[in-house]
Amino acid sequence: MTTVPGSLERGYRTIRLPLAKDAYERFLSDNAYCRMQLDELCRQHSELFPAGWEEGYVLCGKTPSSSKQGI
């Protein structure tokens, strides 16, 4: 049996997406493209996404740079 490390208090937080290999790099580097793909996949396969997804989500590691930290 395969187990997943870490706490499951908040549930699993990984969704495997059907992306073509050539679209993967763009998906990771282009926020607008990423959101467009996620929104479309959610419309097509809403059962794969958590409840409330349509109300908004944050792309981890994709937030704007901090002007206060100078980065």
Residue, then its C-alpha position, 0 to 999 in steps of 0.5 A: m500500500t502506498t502512503v502519502p507523507g504529512s498531515l491530511e487534516r486539510g486533505y490532499r492538495t494535489i491535482r494531476l493535470p492533463l497537460a501536453k509536454d510542450a505546454y508544461e513549461r508555459f504553464l509554469s512560467d505564464n500566470a495568465y496561461c496557467r489560470m486559463q488552463l486551470d479555469e477551463l479544466c475546472r469547467q470540464h472536470s469540476e469533480l476533480f477540483p475542491a469545493g469552492w475552487e470557482e470562488g478563487y485560488v492562489l497559485c503557490g509560488k506565483t505571487p507578485s514580488s514583494s516591493k518591501q523586500g526589494i525582490 
